């Protein structure tokens, strides 16, 4: 019986016409902006334009995405104790998961950090903190915490200054 299975297996294998060829090389991946993604250490931002368009614009502000490397790193440093729902360096947004403070477990916060410019200045970053309260066995929206958002923003800017001075 075993010989019959072996015979059938080899018969089927010999009947197949499998043509093994080398796989095609993978094409260079492009961004949604049409060119390869490159990081510039001079500007601290990501460049996503294709070469011909980039040459024609010659250092235009359109050639980089709205993110500053120092602000980005400092944001991740300041918020490193939290878990993140979404981190998007191309869109310039960091969204945390809900965070419950150890001192008050009836309030939770969600932090959104958005970047609007590749420049290192206070107007390039915006932090918003959404609050929820735990009442009647469910989480209820409690508005925004502008004070906490301002403190986090100040911490991020201070950390960015430290990183700039140390580099």
C-alpha angles and dihedrals in degrees: 000000000000090000090053091056092047091048092049091047094053091043092055093044093050091050094056118094101210112171109202113203134167113268118255115260114260114253119235110272116240131203123242086262092067105255142068116286114249132180119221117209090193097060097024092231142105119257117208107170123111117252099256093049091044091052092050093051095046105202096336117164087242090070096074134056120245098267135103115209094220094049090046094051093044091050091054091045094051094045097040092114090065132072117238131231094192137003114186115172091175094057093033098237135128117188121185128208118248110291124203116204114231092226095054115024093179092072127061130185136205118200125207119189116190129184121212103176141025090231123103101241138111095257091058093073134052125187123194125184120200116201131204130186126213107231130154092003095303139084114255125192112257100182126244132323104223093173094056091044090054092049092051091047090052091049091051093049092047091050090049090053090051092050092048092049092048095051 
